[in-house]
Amino acid sequence: MKKHIVLIGLPGAGKSTVGRMVADKLHAGFVDIDTILIRKEGKPISMIFAEKGEPVFRQMERKEVEAALANEPAVIAPGGGWAAQPGALDDAKPRGYLVYLKARAEVAVGRAEPSGTRPVLMADDPLARMRDLFTTRDPLYAKADATVLTEAKPAEKVADEVVKLAQTGAGW
């Protein structure tokens, strides 16, 4: 029985980019939770955050991840904060093979900042905020089934590593 592959990590870790590549390599579907929420709400994540608040956004995000996990096995890329919500990882583990795409805060902020769409980084000092996120979330992300270091590697190489792990750990 195949499991979903759920990519977790900081904003800018490469979940969406690597996720698309992994899905292509495994001939699987790709579910980008942020993209679904943007389409359903008709506005960017930063606007959803601003108008509805983070708790409501996290509920919406969790509902979409649950819906994705209920479908055929696919590669799922939730937002960086999904895995930090109480119980999220435990709920996903029976149906998903969780892979932590690990990047230091300095690397992740450099990848994430140019888009300007990540509400958790819309602060006076995005690097300080990312460091706080890393400190808070790393122990949670580390509960994943596997970890892939993403620094100094092209996305293609990271995707190859995720595919190898998924083939052994998730039965793809």
Buried (B, 14 or more C-beta within 10 A) or exposed (E): EBBBBBBBBBBBBBBBBBBBBBBEBBEBBBBBBBBBBBEEBEBBBBBBBBEEEBEEBBEBBBEBBEEBBEEEBBBBBBBBBBBBBEEBBEBBBEBBBBBBBBBBBEBBBBBBBEEEBBBBBBEEEBBEBBBBBBEEBBEBBEEBBBBBEBEEBEBEBBBBBBBEBBEEBBEB
